[in-house]
Amino acid sequence: MKDSRLLIVAGCLCNLALFAGEPAGVIEENRSDLQLDAGGDIRARYEFKDNYMNAGKNTVGSAYEDYLRFRTRVYGKAVYKEKYGIYLRLGNEFRDYRNSTKNKHKNEFPDEIYIDNLYFDFKNLGDRVDLRIGRQDIKLGVGRVVKDGTSGDGSRSTYFDAVRATIKMLEESELDLIGTYNHYRDDTTIGNGYNEYDSTKIKSGSPYSKMDEMGVIAYMHYNEIENFPIEFYYIWKRETRFLDKTTRYPGRNFHTLGTRIAPKFTDKLSSELEAAVQAGRIDSQDGMQSRDILAWMGYAALTYSERELVLKPKLTGALLYLSGDEDSYYKTANGGTDNGWNPVWNRSSWFSEIGSYMYDKYRWSNLIYPHMQAQVELAKSHKVKLQTGPMFAAEKDNNADGNYRGYFTQVKYEFPLLSESAGERGSLKGAVVGEMLYFGDYYDHHTASVDEDATYWLRFEIKGEF
């Protein structure tokens, strides 16, 4: 299987067969059974960052970068008898760099049109199964292990080329069974061929890293106990070997087993716990022995909220732990066990843009993050959120002097720009987000070329849906 085209073609044939099996007169007489819909969205962002860290290292750069980015998407959907459906969404993203160490002419308008989603739905098969075939967005749980199938292009797209079966197991519980294969290169785009989007990259290749990702997911949502939802998951994933400009890196074959619970104790007090363990094997290659994988992740949070009070305050205390390894993720040759957490399909900006810059293309790992989150609602849909806490490396890697990455703070203000009563359909929202990491002793931020105390990131966003 080379890429997503096999899934797309298979879905098209299934869909055509379904409609071909209906006599023309039946379709003519039952037009009300066919539901059509279309729409789209546009997202405009201005982003600024300064003194950000060199990805995957403990050093800091002095350059700043700011740019505008625009993502536009349109979709169409058809559903027949509420049982068979097809969904298509096309996307485009272009940028305008004001200052950048990268190629300023990359991603210029009009860039390229890409198939962001194209899937076929078959609902209620045997009264128990929903089947979705094709290119689709998938987020399971809160996204700590499954969220983004195309991490290499950032937030431009998040799709998986996959087959997903959702099986009703009990009255309130269901099981997701998913098979996915994500190719590093999308050959279905139309437009500027000189913009190479590497859908899965960890490091930039020349021009592609050539890493494919494939796997099987079993994710159980158990909701039979009131106010005590439980999730169980097993994931097998294969990451093939990949390249940067000059070096080849080994592939990985590993399993992730985890659970998540979110008990609600009272109307005001709730909690969340998630834990997962990984085991597997790293490929061998010239100059590098094969290595075992044994890693783990943990998250715990307690939330208190007051929905009846003015400002509707909410406060959460939480701890995130991602295991680390002293040896290099890429080049160690001692044949020992790799204990660094692999985010599976959550190589995303997740809860922090600055945090994601610590790693090569959002490969979150080696992190201890105790933090507080607070939220108030100034008026309807006007929310102010604060997240703050120290960040530590679970293991000192990169020959760092210490484990303390620094003190992190994020402030976010979300607000509506168009009243919900302005029409039956459509919305226009805005957000302002600022982040700062005050460097700790993990980062070598006072050198002959760099003398900085903190890194900063800022975003203004407007998003409209129609």
TORKOL-4160 file (C-alpha; in steps of 0.2 Angstrom, whole numbers, padded with zeros to 4 digits, m for minus):
466
<pt num="1" X="0000" Y="0000" Z="0000"/>
<pt num="2" X="0009" Y="0016" Z="m0006"/>
<pt num="3" X="m0003" Y="0030" Z="0000"/>
<pt num="4" X="m0020" Y="0035" Z="0004"/>
<pt num="5" X="m0027" Y="0034" Z="m0014"/>
<pt num="6" X="m0031" Y="0015" Z="m0011"/>
<pt num="7" X="m0043" Y="0020" Z="0003"/>
<pt num="8" X="m0050" Y="0034" Z="m0006"/>
<pt num="9" X="m0054" Y="0024" Z="m0022"/>
<pt num="10" X="m0061" Y="0010" Z="m0011"/>
<pt num="11" X="m0073" Y="0022" Z="m0003"/>
<pt num="12" X="m0078" Y="0029" Z="m0020"/>
<pt num="13" X="m0082" Y="0012" Z="m0026"/>
<pt num="14" X="m0092" Y="0007" Z="m0011"/>
<pt num="15" X="m0102" Y="0024" Z="m0012"/>
<pt num="16" X="m0106" Y="0022" Z="m0031"/>
<pt num="17" X="m0111" Y="0004" Z="m0029"/>
<pt num="18" X="m0124" Y="0009" Z="m0015"/>
<pt num="19" X="m0132" Y="0022" Z="m0027"/>
<pt num="20" X="m0131" Y="0012" Z="m0042"/>
<pt num="21" X="m0141" Y="m0001" Z="m0033"/>
<pt num="22" X="m0156" Y="0011" Z="m0032"/>
<pt num="23" X="m0168" Y="0012" Z="m0047"/>
<pt num="24" X="m0169" Y="0029" Z="m0054"/>
<pt num="25" X="m0188" Y="0030" Z="m0050"/>
<pt num="26" X="m0185" Y="0027" Z="m0032"/>
<pt num="27" X="m0172" Y="0040" Z="m0030"/>
<pt num="28" X="m0183" Y="0052" Z="m0039"/>
<pt num="29" X="m0198" Y="0049" Z="m0028"/>
<pt num="30" X="m0188" Y="0050" Z="m0012"/>
<pt num="31" X="m0178" Y="0066" Z="m0013"/>
<pt num="32" X="m0182" Y="0070" Z="0005"/>
<pt num="33" X="m0171" Y="0055" Z="0009"/>
<pt num="34" X="m0156" Y="0063" Z="0002"/>
<pt num="35" X="m0149" Y="0077" Z="0013"/>
<pt num="36" X="m0136" Y="0089" Z="0006"/>
<pt num="37" X="m0125" Y="0102" Z="0016"/>
<pt num="38" X="m0111" Y="0113" Z="0012"/>
<pt num="39" X="m0100" Y="0126" Z="0021"/>
<pt num="40" X="m0083" Y="0131" Z="0026"/>
<pt num="41" X="m0072" Y="0141" Z="0038"/>
<pt num="42" X="m0057" Y="0153" Z="0037"/>
<pt num="43" X="m0044" Y="0156" Z="0050"/>
<pt num="44" X="m0032" Y="0170" Z="0051"/>
<pt num="45" X="m0018" Y="0171" Z="0063"/>
<pt num="46" X="m0004" Y="0183" Z="0067"/>
<pt num="47" X="0010" Y="0175" Z="0076"/>
<pt num="48" X="0026" Y="0182" Z="0084"/>
<pt num="49" X="0040" Y="0172" Z="0093"/>
<pt num="50" X="0057" Y="0178" Z="0100"/>
<pt num="51" X="0072" Y="0169" Z="0108"/>
<pt num="52" X="0064" Y="0152" Z="0105"/>
<pt num="53" X="0074" Y="0136" Z="0109"/>
<pt num="54" X="0083" Y="0126" Z="0096"/>
<pt num="55" X="0072" Y="0110" Z="0094"/>
<pt num="56" X="0078" Y="0095" Z="0102"/>
<pt num="57" X="0093" Y="0103" Z="0110"/>
<pt num="58" X="0096" Y="0113" Z="0126"/>
<pt num="59" X="0102" Y="0129" Z="0117"/>
<pt num="60" X="0093" Y="0145" Z="0113"/>
<pt num="61" X="0092" Y="0156" Z="0097"/>
<pt num="62" X="0092" Y="0175" Z="0097"/>
<pt num="63" X="0081" Y="0177" Z="0081"/>
<pt num="64" X="0063" Y="0182" Z="0081"/>
<pt num="65" X="0050" Y="0178" Z="0069"/>
<pt num="66" X="0033" Y="0185" Z="0064"/>
<pt num="67" X="0021" Y="0181" Z="0051"/>
<pt num="68" X="0003" Y="0180" Z="0045"/>
<pt num="69" X="m0006" Y="0164" Z="0041"/>
<pt num="70" X="m0022" Y="0160" Z="0033"/>
<pt num="71" X="m0031" Y="0144" Z="0032"/>
<pt num="72" X="m0047" Y="0142" Z="0021"/>
<pt num="73" X="m0058" Y="0126" Z="0020"/>
<pt num="74" X="m0074" Y="0122" Z="0011"/>
<pt num="75" X="m0084" Y="0106" Z="0013"/>
<pt num="76" X="m0099" Y="0097" Z="0005"/>
<pt num="77" X="m0109" Y="0083" Z="0013"/>
<pt num="78" X="m0122" Y="0071" Z="0006"/>
<pt num="79" X="m0132" Y="0059" Z="0017"/>
<pt num="80" X="m0144" Y="0046" Z="0010"/>
<pt num="81" X="m0158" Y="0039" Z="0022"/>
<pt num="82" X="m0147" Y="0044" Z="0037"/>
<pt num="83" X="m0137" Y="0028" Z="0034"/>
<pt num="84" X="m0125" Y="0031" Z="0019"/>
<pt num="85" X="m0115" Y="0047" Z="0018"/>
<pt num="86" X="m0100" Y="0055" Z="0009"/>
<pt num="87" X="m0090" Y="0070" Z="0016"/>
<pt num="88" X="m0077" Y="0081" Z="0006"/>
<pt num="89" X="m0067" Y="0095" Z="0013"/>
<pt num="90" X="m0054" Y="0105" Z="0003"/>
<pt num="91" X="m0041" Y="0115" Z="0012"/>
<pt num="92" X="m0028" Y="0129" Z="0008"/>
<pt num="93" X="m0015" Y="0138" Z="0019"/>
<pt num="94" X="m0004" Y="0152" Z="0014"/>
<pt num="95" X="0008" Y="0163" Z="0024"/>
<pt num="96" X="0016" Y="0180" Z="0023"/>
<pt num="97" X="0033" Y="0181" Z="0033"/>
<pt num="98" X="0038" Y="0198" Z="0039"/>
<pt num="99" X="0054" Y="0191" Z="0047"/>
<pt num="100" X="0060" Y="0173" Z="0046"/>
<pt num="101" X="0076" Y="0163" Z="0046"/>
<pt num="102" X="0067" Y="0151" Z="0034"/>
<pt num="103" X="0063" Y="0153" Z="0016"/>
<pt num="104" X="0051" Y="0168" Z="0016"/>
<pt num="105" X="0044" Y="0163" Z="m0001"/>
<pt num="106" X="0038" Y="0146" Z="0006"/>
<pt num="107" X="0019" Y="0144" Z="0007"/>
<pt num="108" X="0015" Y="0160" Z="m0003"/>
<pt num="109" X="m0002" Y="0163" Z="m0010"/>
<pt num="110" X="m0011" Y="0154" Z="m0018"/>
<pt num="111" X="m0001" Y="0139" Z="m0012"/>
<pt num="112" X="m0010" Y="0122" Z="m0015"/>
<pt num="113" X="m0027" Y="0114" Z="m0013"/>
<pt num="114" X="m0027" Y="0098" Z="m0003"/>
<pt num="115" X="m0040" Y="0085" Z="0001"/>
<pt num="116" X="m0042" Y="0088" Z="0020"/>
<pt num="117" X="m0056" Y="0075" Z="0022"/>
<pt num="118" X="m0064" Y="0063" Z="0011"/>
<pt num="119" X="m0073" Y="0049" Z="0019"/>
<pt num="120" X="m0088" Y="0038" Z="0017"/>
<pt num="121" X="m0100" Y="0033" Z="0031"/>
<pt num="122" X="m0110" Y="0018" Z="0033"/>
<pt num="123" X="m0121" Y="0020" Z="0048"/>
<pt num="124" X="m0130" Y="0007" Z="0060"/>
<pt num="125" X="m0124" Y="m0009" Z="0051"/>
<pt num="126" X="m0131" Y="m0024" Z="0060"/>
<pt num="127" X="m0139" Y="m0011" Z="0072"/>
<pt num="128" X="m0122" Y="m0010" Z="0081"/>
<pt num="129" X="m0108" Y="m0004" Z="0069"/>
<pt num="130" X="m0104" Y="0013" Z="0061"/>
<pt num="131" X="m0091" Y="0012" Z="0048"/>
<pt num="132" X="m0080" Y="0027" Z="0041"/>
<pt num="133" X="m0068" Y="0024" Z="0027"/>
<pt num="134" X="m0056" Y="0037" Z="0020"/>
<pt num="135" X="m0047" Y="0053" Z="0025"/>
<pt num="136" X="m0054" Y="0059" Z="0042"/>
<pt num="137" X="m0050" Y="0068" Z="0058"/>
<pt num="138" X="m0048" Y="0057" Z="0073"/>
<pt num="139" X="m0046" Y="0063" Z="0091"/>
<pt num="140" X="m0049" Y="0050" Z="0105"/>
<pt num="141" X="m0051" Y="0055" Z="0123"/>
<pt num="142" X="m0043" Y="0072" Z="0126"/>
<pt num="143" X="m0030" Y="0068" Z="0113"/>
<pt num="144" X="m0015" Y="0064" Z="0123"/>
<pt num="145" X="m0011" Y="0049" Z="0112"/>
<pt num="146" X="m0022" Y="0051" Z="0096"/>
<pt num="147" X="m0025" Y="0068" Z="0089"/>
<pt num="148" X="m0015" Y="0072" Z="0073"/>
<pt num="149" X="m0011" Y="0060" Z="0059"/>
<pt num="150" X="m0001" Y="0073" Z="0049"/>
<pt num="151" X="0010" Y="0081" Z="0062"/>
<pt num="152" X="0023" Y="0087" Z="0049"/>
<pt num="153" X="0013" Y="0101" Z="0042"/>
<pt num="154" X="0008" Y="0108" Z="0059"/>
<pt num="155" X="m0010" Y="0114" Z="0061"/>
<pt num="156" X="m0013" Y="0115" Z="0043"/>
<pt num="157" X="m0021" Y="0098" Z="0043"/>
<pt num="158" X="m0023" Y="0084" Z="0056"/>
<pt num="159" X="m0031" Y="0070" Z="0046"/>
<pt num="160" X="m0028" Y="0051" Z="0046"/>
<pt num="161" X="m0030" Y="0040" Z="0031"/>
<pt num="162" X="m0040" Y="0026" Z="0040"/>
<pt num="163" X="m0054" Y="0014" Z="0042"/>
<pt num="164" X="m0064" Y="0017" Z="0058"/>
<pt num="165" X="m0077" Y="0005" Z="0065"/>
<pt num="166" X="m0087" Y="0011" Z="0080"/>
<pt num="167" X="m0095" Y="m0004" Z="0088"/>
<pt num="168" X="m0109" Y="m0002" Z="0101"/>
<pt num="169" X="m0104" Y="m0014" Z="0115"/>
<pt num="170" X="m0117" Y="m0009" Z="0129"/>
<pt num="171" X="m0131" Y="0003" Z="0132"/>
<pt num="172" X="m0119" Y="0018" Z="0135"/>
<pt num="173" X="m0102" Y="0011" Z="0129"/>
<pt num="174" X="m0093" Y="0008" Z="0112"/>
<pt num="175" X="m0077" Y="0002" Z="0105"/>
<pt num="176" X="m0067" Y="0011" Z="0091"/>
<pt num="177" X="m0057" Y="m0001" Z="0080"/>
<pt num="178" X="m0045" Y="0009" Z="0068"/>
<pt num="179" X="m0033" Y="0004" Z="0055"/>
<pt num="180" X="m0022" Y="0019" Z="0048"/>
<pt num="181" X="m0008" Y="0021" Z="0036"/>
<pt num="182" X="m0001" Y="0039" Z="0034"/>
<pt num="183" X="0011" Y="0042" Z="0019"/>
<pt num="184" X="0024" Y="0056" Z="0021"/>
<pt num="185" X="0019" Y="0063" Z="0004"/>
<pt num="186" X="0002" Y="0068" Z="m0002"/>
<pt num="187" X="0001" Y="0066" Z="m0021"/>
<pt num="188" X="m0017" Y="0072" Z="m0022"/>
<pt num="189" X="m0014" Y="0091" Z="m0021"/>
<pt num="190" X="m0016" Y="0104" Z="m0034"/>
<pt num="191" X="m0006" Y="0120" Z="m0035"/>
<pt num="192" X="0012" Y="0126" Z="m0031"/>
<pt num="193" X="0022" Y="0110" Z="m0033"/>
<pt num="194" X="0038" Y="0118" Z="m0026"/>
<pt num="195" X="0030" Y="0119" Z="m0008"/>
<pt num="196" X="0035" Y="0102" Z="m0002"/>
<pt num="197" X="0024" Y="0097" Z="0013"/>
<pt num="198" X="0031" Y="0082" Z="0023"/>
<pt num="199" X="0016" Y="0076" Z="0032"/>
<pt num="200" X="0025" Y="0065" Z="0045"/>
<pt num="201" X="0042" Y="0073" Z="0047"/>
<pt num="202" X="0051" Y="0074" Z="0063"/>
<pt num="203" X="0067" Y="0081" Z="0055"/>
<pt num="204" X="0067" Y="0090" Z="0038"/>
<pt num="205" X="0074" Y="0079" Z="0024"/>
<pt num="206" X="0079" Y="0084" Z="0007"/>
<pt num="207" X="0065" Y="0088" Z="0003"/>
<pt num="208" X="0056" Y="0074" Z="0012"/>
<pt num="209" X="0061" Y="0063" Z="0028"/>
<pt num="210" X="0052" Y="0048" Z="0020"/>
<pt num="211" X="0045" Y="0042" Z="0036"/>
<pt num="212" X="0028" Y="0033" Z="0035"/>
<pt num="213" X="0017" Y="0029" Z="0050"/>
<pt num="214" X="0005" Y="0015" Z="0051"/>
<pt num="215" X="m0005" Y="0007" Z="0065"/>
<pt num="216" X="m0020" Y="m0001" Z="0074"/>
<pt num="217" X="m0030" Y="0007" Z="0088"/>
<pt num="218" X="m0043" Y="m0001" Z="0099"/>
<pt num="219" X="m0051" Y="0012" Z="0110"/>
<pt num="220" X="m0065" Y="0007" Z="0123"/>
<pt num="221" X="m0076" Y="0021" Z="0130"/>
<pt num="222" X="m0085" Y="0013" Z="0145"/>
<pt num="223" X="m0099" Y="0024" Z="0152"/>
<pt num="224" X="m0110" Y="0012" Z="0161"/>
<pt num="225" X="m0106" Y="0020" Z="0178"/>
<pt num="226" X="m0114" Y="0037" Z="0180"/>
<pt num="227" X="m0102" Y="0051" Z="0182"/>
<pt num="228" X="m0087" Y="0039" Z="0181"/>
<pt num="229" X="m0082" Y="0037" Z="0162"/>
<pt num="230" X="m0068" Y="0025" Z="0159"/>
<pt num="231" X="m0057" Y="0023" Z="0143"/>
<pt num="232" X="m0046" Y="0009" Z="0139"/>
<pt num="233" X="m0034" Y="0009" Z="0124"/>
<pt num="234" X="m0021" Y="m0002" Z="0115"/>
<pt num="235" X="m0011" Y="0005" Z="0100"/>
<pt num="236" X="0002" Y="m0003" Z="0089"/>
<pt num="237" X="0012" Y="0009" Z="0079"/>
<pt num="238" X="0026" Y="0007" Z="0066"/>
<pt num="239" X="0037" Y="0022" Z="0061"/>
<pt num="240" X="0048" Y="0018" Z="0047"/>
<pt num="241" X="0066" Y="0024" Z="0046"/>
<pt num="242" X="0068" Y="0042" Z="0040"/>
<pt num="243" X="0081" Y="0055" Z="0035"/>
<pt num="244" X="0087" Y="0073" Z="0037"/>
<pt num="245" X="0098" Y="0082" Z="0025"/>
<pt num="246" X="0112" Y="0070" Z="0027"/>
<pt num="247" X="0108" Y="0056" Z="0040"/>
<pt num="248" X="0097" Y="0041" Z="0041"/>
<pt num="249" X="0088" Y="0037" Z="0057"/>
<pt num="250" X="0080" Y="0020" Z="0063"/>
<pt num="251" X="0062" Y="0016" Z="0063"/>
<pt num="252" X="0052" Y="0010" Z="0078"/>
<pt num="253" X="0039" Y="m0003" Z="0081"/>
<pt num="254" X="0030" Y="m0001" Z="0098"/>
<pt num="255" X="0014" Y="m0004" Z="0108"/>
<pt num="256" X="0005" Y="0008" Z="0120"/>
<pt num="257" X="m0007" Y="0002" Z="0133"/>
<pt num="258" X="m0017" Y="0014" Z="0143"/>
<pt num="259" X="m0032" Y="0020" Z="0153"/>
<pt num="260" X="m0041" Y="0036" Z="0157"/>
<pt num="261" X="m0054" Y="0040" Z="0170"/>
<pt num="262" X="m0064" Y="0056" Z="0173"/>
<pt num="263" X="m0074" Y="0054" Z="0189"/>
<pt num="264" X="m0087" Y="0068" Z="0193"/>
<pt num="265" X="m0088" Y="0068" Z="0212"/>
<pt num="266" X="m0101" Y="0083" Z="0214"/>
<pt num="267" X="m0108" Y="0097" Z="0203"/>
<pt num="268" X="m0092" Y="0107" Z="0208"/>
<pt num="269" X="m0078" Y="0094" Z="0210"/>
<pt num="270" X="m0071" Y="0083" Z="0197"/>
<pt num="271" X="m0055" Y="0074" Z="0193"/>
<pt num="272" X="m0045" Y="0066" Z="0178"/>
<pt num="273" X="m0032" Y="0052" Z="0178"/>
<pt num="274" X="m0023" Y="0045" Z="0163"/>
<pt num="275" X="m0009" Y="0033" Z="0163"/>
<pt num="276" X="0000" Y="0023" Z="0149"/>
<pt num="277" X="0015" Y="0012" Z="0146"/>
<pt num="278" X="0025" Y="0009" Z="0130"/>
<pt num="279" X="0035" Y="m0006" Z="0125"/>
<pt num="280" X="0043" Y="m0011" Z="0108"/>
<pt num="281" X="0059" Y="m0011" Z="0098"/>
<pt num="282" X="0070" Y="0002" Z="0089"/>
<pt num="283" X="0077" Y="m0004" Z="0072"/>
<pt num="284" X="0096" Y="m0007" Z="0071"/>
<pt num="285" X="0107" Y="0001" Z="0057"/>
<pt num="286" X="0125" Y="0004" Z="0054"/>
<pt num="287" X="0133" Y="0011" Z="0069"/>
<pt num="288" X="0118" Y="0009" Z="0080"/>
<pt num="289" X="0112" Y="m0007" Z="0089"/>
<pt num="290" X="0093" Y="m0011" Z="0090"/>
<pt num="291" X="0086" Y="m0005" Z="0107"/>
<pt num="292" X="0071" Y="m0010" Z="0118"/>
<pt num="293" X="0058" Y="0003" Z="0122"/>
<pt num="294" X="0050" Y="0005" Z="0139"/>
<pt num="295" X="0042" Y="0022" Z="0142"/>
<pt num="296" X="0027" Y="0029" Z="0152"/>
<pt num="297" X="0015" Y="0044" Z="0153"/>
<pt num="298" X="0004" Y="0050" Z="0168"/>
<pt num="299" X="m0008" Y="0064" Z="0171"/>
<pt num="300" X="m0018" Y="0068" Z="0186"/>
<pt num="301" X="m0030" Y="0083" Z="0189"/>
<pt num="302" X="m0042" Y="0090" Z="0201"/>
<pt num="303" X="m0055" Y="0103" Z="0196"/>
<pt num="304" X="m0066" Y="0114" Z="0206"/>
<pt num="305" X="m0079" Y="0125" Z="0197"/>
<pt num="306" X="m0093" Y="0137" Z="0202"/>
<pt num="307" X="m0106" Y="0139" Z="0188"/>
<pt num="308" X="m0118" Y="0149" Z="0198"/>
<pt num="309" X="m0107" Y="0163" Z="0204"/>
<pt num="310" X="m0102" Y="0178" Z="0194"/>
<pt num="311" X="m0088" Y="0175" Z="0182"/>
<pt num="312" X="m0091" Y="0156" Z="0184"/>
<pt num="313" X="m0073" Y="0153" Z="0190"/>
<pt num="314" X="m0065" Y="0136" Z="0187"/>
<pt num="315" X="m0048" Y="0131" Z="0195"/>
<pt num="316" X="m0038" Y="0115" Z="0191"/>
<pt num="317" X="m0022" Y="0108" Z="0199"/>
<pt num="318" X="m0013" Y="0096" Z="0188"/>
<pt num="319" X="0003" Y="0086" Z="0185"/>
<pt num="320" X="0009" Y="0079" Z="0168"/>
<pt num="321" X="0023" Y="0066" Z="0167"/>
<pt num="322" X="0032" Y="0060" Z="0151"/>
<pt num="323" X="0046" Y="0049" Z="0154"/>
<pt num="324" X="0063" Y="0053" Z="0147"/>
<pt num="325" X="0080" Y="0045" Z="0143"/>
<pt num="326" X="0098" Y="0052" Z="0145"/>
<pt num="327" X="0104" Y="0045" Z="0128"/>
<pt num="328" X="0100" Y="0053" Z="0112"/>
<pt num="329" X="0083" Y="0049" Z="0104"/>
<pt num="330" X="0092" Y="0047" Z="0087"/>
<pt num="331" X="0110" Y="0041" Z="0088"/>
<pt num="332" X="0114" Y="0031" Z="0104"/>
<pt num="333" X="0123" Y="0015" Z="0100"/>
<pt num="334" X="0124" Y="0006" Z="0117"/>
<pt num="335" X="0110" Y="m0006" Z="0113"/>
<pt num="336" X="0101" Y="m0001" Z="0130"/>
<pt num="337" X="0083" Y="0002" Z="0134"/>
<pt num="338" X="0075" Y="0018" Z="0127"/>
<pt num="339" X="0064" Y="0026" Z="0141"/>
<pt num="340" X="0059" Y="0042" Z="0132"/>
<pt num="341" X="0040" Y="0044" Z="0130"/>
<pt num="342" X="0033" Y="0044" Z="0112"/>
<pt num="343" X="0018" Y="0054" Z="0109"/>
<pt num="344" X="0011" Y="0042" Z="0097"/>
<pt num="345" X="m0001" Y="0052" Z="0086"/>
<pt num="346" X="m0001" Y="0068" Z="0097"/>
<pt num="347" X="0014" Y="0077" Z="0089"/>
<pt num="348" X="0004" Y="0093" Z="0090"/>
<pt num="349" X="0006" Y="0110" Z="0099"/>
<pt num="350" X="m0005" Y="0102" Z="0112"/>
<pt num="351" X="m0006" Y="0113" Z="0128"/>
<pt num="352" X="0008" Y="0125" Z="0123"/>
<pt num="353" X="0016" Y="0132" Z="0108"/>
<pt num="354" X="0032" Y="0136" Z="0117"/>
<pt num="355" X="0032" Y="0119" Z="0125"/>
<pt num="356" X="0031" Y="0111" Z="0107"/>
<pt num="357" X="0047" Y="0121" Z="0102"/>
<pt num="358" X="0057" Y="0111" Z="0114"/>
<pt num="359" X="0056" Y="0096" Z="0103"/>
<pt num="360" X="0059" Y="0091" Z="0085"/>
<pt num="361" X="0042" Y="0093" Z="0077"/>
<pt num="362" X="0031" Y="0092" Z="0093"/>
<pt num="363" X="0039" Y="0075" Z="0098"/>
<pt num="364" X="0034" Y="0078" Z="0117"/>
<pt num="365" X="0044" Y="0068" Z="0129"/>
<pt num="366" X="0055" Y="0070" Z="0145"/>
<pt num="367" X="0044" Y="0082" Z="0154"/>
<pt num="368" X="0037" Y="0085" Z="0172"/>
<pt num="369" X="0025" Y="0099" Z="0173"/>
<pt num="370" X="0015" Y="0103" Z="0189"/>
<pt num="371" X="0003" Y="0117" Z="0185"/>
<pt num="372" X="m0012" Y="0127" Z="0189"/>
<pt num="373" X="m0026" Y="0132" Z="0177"/>
<pt num="374" X="m0039" Y="0145" Z="0180"/>
<pt num="375" X="m0054" Y="0151" Z="0170"/>
<pt num="376" X="m0067" Y="0165" Z="0172"/>
<pt num="377" X="m0081" Y="0170" Z="0160"/>
<pt num="378" X="m0082" Y="0189" Z="0159"/>
<pt num="379" X="m0098" Y="0189" Z="0149"/>
<pt num="380" X="m0106" Y="0176" Z="0138"/>
<pt num="381" X="m0093" Y="0167" Z="0128"/>
<pt num="382" X="m0079" Y="0180" Z="0134"/>
<pt num="383" X="m0067" Y="0168" Z="0143"/>
<pt num="384" X="m0050" Y="0172" Z="0151"/>
<pt num="385" X="m0039" Y="0157" Z="0154"/>
<pt num="386" X="m0022" Y="0156" Z="0164"/>
<pt num="387" X="m0010" Y="0141" Z="0164"/>
<pt num="388" X="0006" Y="0142" Z="0174"/>
<pt num="389" X="0019" Y="0131" Z="0182"/>
<pt num="390" X="0037" Y="0125" Z="0182"/>
<pt num="391" X="0043" Y="0113" Z="0169"/>
<pt num="392" X="0057" Y="0100" Z="0172"/>
<pt num="393" X="0066" Y="0087" Z="0162"/>
<pt num="394" X="0063" Y="0069" Z="0169"/>
<pt num="395" X="0081" Y="0065" Z="0164"/>
<pt num="396" X="0095" Y="0076" Z="0160"/>
<pt num="397" X="0099" Y="0074" Z="0142"/>
<pt num="398" X="0109" Y="0084" Z="0129"/>
<pt num="399" X="0122" Y="0087" Z="0142"/>
<pt num="400" X="0112" Y="0100" Z="0151"/>
<pt num="401" X="0118" Y="0107" Z="0167"/>
<pt num="402" X="0101" Y="0104" Z="0176"/>
<pt num="403" X="0083" Y="0097" Z="0175"/>
<pt num="404" X="0074" Y="0114" Z="0177"/>
<pt num="405" X="0068" Y="0119" Z="0159"/>
<pt num="406" X="0060" Y="0135" Z="0166"/>
<pt num="407" X="0044" Y="0143" Z="0172"/>
<pt num="408" X="0030" Y="0143" Z="0160"/>
<pt num="409" X="0014" Y="0155" Z="0159"/>
<pt num="410" X="0001" Y="0156" Z="0146"/>
<pt num="411" X="m0014" Y="0168" Z="0146"/>
<pt num="412" X="m0028" Y="0166" Z="0133"/>
<pt num="413" X="m0043" Y="0177" Z="0130"/>
<pt num="414" X="m0057" Y="0170" Z="0119"/>
<pt num="415" X="m0072" Y="0181" Z="0113"/>
<pt num="416" X="m0086" Y="0182" Z="0100"/>
<pt num="417" X="m0085" Y="0194" Z="0086"/>
<pt num="418" X="m0102" Y="0190" Z="0079"/>
<pt num="419" X="m0118" Y="0188" Z="0090"/>
<pt num="420" X="m0125" Y="0171" Z="0089"/>
<pt num="421" X="m0142" Y="0179" Z="0085"/>
<pt num="422" X="m0135" Y="0186" Z="0069"/>
<pt num="423" X="m0141" Y="0172" Z="0059"/>
<pt num="424" X="m0146" Y="0153" Z="0060"/>
<pt num="425" X="m0129" Y="0148" Z="0053"/>
<pt num="426" X="m0111" Y="0155" Z="0055"/>
<pt num="427" X="m0100" Y="0162" Z="0068"/>
<pt num="428" X="m0085" Y="0174" Z="0070"/>
<pt num="429" X="m0074" Y="0172" Z="0085"/>
<pt num="430" X="m0057" Y="0179" Z="0090"/>
<pt num="431" X="m0043" Y="0174" Z="0102"/>
<pt num="432" X="m0027" Y="0182" Z="0109"/>
<pt num="433" X="m0014" Y="0170" Z="0117"/>
<pt num="434" X="0002" Y="0175" Z="0125"/>
<pt num="435" X="0015" Y="0163" Z="0132"/>
<pt num="436" X="0032" Y="0165" Z="0141"/>
<pt num="437" X="0045" Y="0153" Z="0147"/>
<pt num="438" X="0058" Y="0160" Z="0159"/>
<pt num="439" X="0073" Y="0149" Z="0156"/>
<pt num="440" X="0080" Y="0137" Z="0169"/>
<pt num="441" X="0097" Y="0129" Z="0171"/>
<pt num="442" X="0092" Y="0116" Z="0158"/>
<pt num="443" X="0094" Y="0129" Z="0144"/>
<pt num="444" X="0111" Y="0136" Z="0140"/>
<pt num="445" X="0104" Y="0154" Z="0137"/>
<pt num="446" X="0119" Y="0164" Z="0142"/>
<pt num="447" X="0133" Y="0162" Z="0129"/>
<pt num="448" X="0144" Y="0173" Z="0119"/>
<pt num="449" X="0131" Y="0173" Z="0105"/>
<pt num="450" X="0115" Y="0173" Z="0116"/>
<pt num="451" X="0111" Y="0182" Z="0132"/>
<pt num="452" X="0092" Y="0180" Z="0135"/>
<pt num="453" X="0082" Y="0176" Z="0150"/>
<pt num="454" X="0065" Y="0171" Z="0142"/>
<pt num="455" X="0057" Y="0166" Z="0126"/>
<pt num="456" X="0040" Y="0174" Z="0121"/>
<pt num="457" X="0026" Y="0169" Z="0109"/>
<pt num="458" X="0010" Y="0179" Z="0104"/>
<pt num="459" X="m0005" Y="0175" Z="0093"/>
<pt num="460" X="m0020" Y="0185" Z="0087"/>
<pt num="461" X="m0033" Y="0174" Z="0079"/>
<pt num="462" X="m0049" Y="0177" Z="0070"/>
<pt num="463" X="m0060" Y="0162" Z="0064"/>
<pt num="464" X="m0076" Y="0162" Z="0055"/>
<pt num="465" X="m0087" Y="0147" Z="0050"/>
<pt num="466" X="m0101" Y="0148" Z="0037"/>
